[in-house]
Amino acid sequence: MAFLSTPATPQIRLWLLTAVLFLSYLCVAIALPIVPLFVADRLGLNSAWAGLAVGISFLSTVLTRGYAGSLSDRIGPKVSVVRGLTCYAFGAAICMLPALMPASPMTGYGILLAGRLLVGLGESLVVVGVIAWGISIVGPSRSGRALSLLGAALYGALAVGAPIGVFLADRSGFVGAMAASSVLPVLGLLAIWPMTKVVPVRAGDRPSYLRVIRQIWAHGLIVALQGIGFAAIGAFFVLSFHEQGWANAALGLTAFGGGFVLVRALLGHLPDRFGGLPVAIGSLAVETVGQVLIWLAPGPEFALAGAFLTGLGCSLVFPAMGREVVHIVAPHLRATALGGYSAFQDLAYGLTGPLAGLLALQAGYDSVFLVGALAAGLGVLIGLSLLLRPSGPIKANEPA
């Protein structure tokens, strides 16, 4: 059967990995709108407990990025992806149990948290493993394009996963939605099972994880600063519109997503052609303008234009800086470096909401977008400094 044979060309294998990443990440996205509702409505717990049930999965992801990268480098990315997909499937299945068994609310909540922690570990293993696998297929010279394509799969899953989760929960309840989340990773396992393993690069001793992070922290900081603008739109754009009394607030994420997808689709090759740093610097400059436009918008049209510009600017920063990370570390450390690099973006998304919320209470929602503009502008300055400070790859025998 054609399904059971390994895809012949690198491009086909990369597209297959992209599809697997999309399907498996739906396991994360489907749960986002329905887990807090289950905690509040079924378990009868307050919004703080509901927020923890969502956030603990992302905390698990951040804390295990280094492990996922090291596993991919030492044993191979396919092993990481297989283990991650397995964690996804079992994690989603465990999340079903509080709805199926009689238990006290806190007991059910504890079981739910265990499942969410396993889902977070699965996300870390799958995302880092697929990125490392994809880059090994196309080679470092096309790593920017691979990162653009794989990143589009993640954002695409987030975009469609939430409404799918709500639809499934309306039709078949929390159990049905979690059951679907548990089946999707199994489909991913079937798809990648015949694919050839990537043999890890053997290069003797490995530097510590902290030593690797010290080499790429500036690149990670840039992608974190970029993420503040995206997180600000996701959390506060609608609230800002409501505060101003403007209509069509829901179009903010649509405008952002339109700009983001447009650049990924048409200009995803730019990091490989011109280098990651120049592309990231130009992208951050566009994001800065977009955030300033939202901050100073005299009307909804200007704010929506700012959201669109922010999407244009955010789109290529992650693949552009990821390409730089791939080129400054030794081949046997790439997955470890990319795992640490990805954690910077996770932290930005996780911390922006609560910290910016405190700022909004004191200075209004518009102030959040001023912070987003300042963050993107700082990213431009750091990128310019990196252009003047070339870095060589980490050697395996360098001290930690």
PyMOL commands that set and color helices and strands:
alter all, ss='L'
color gray80, all
select helices_A, chain A and resi 2-4+10-42+47-74+77-100+105-138+140-192+209-244+251-267+270-274+276-296+300-314+317-328+331-363+366-387
alter helices_A, ss='H'
color red, helices_A
deselect
rebuild
show_as cartoon
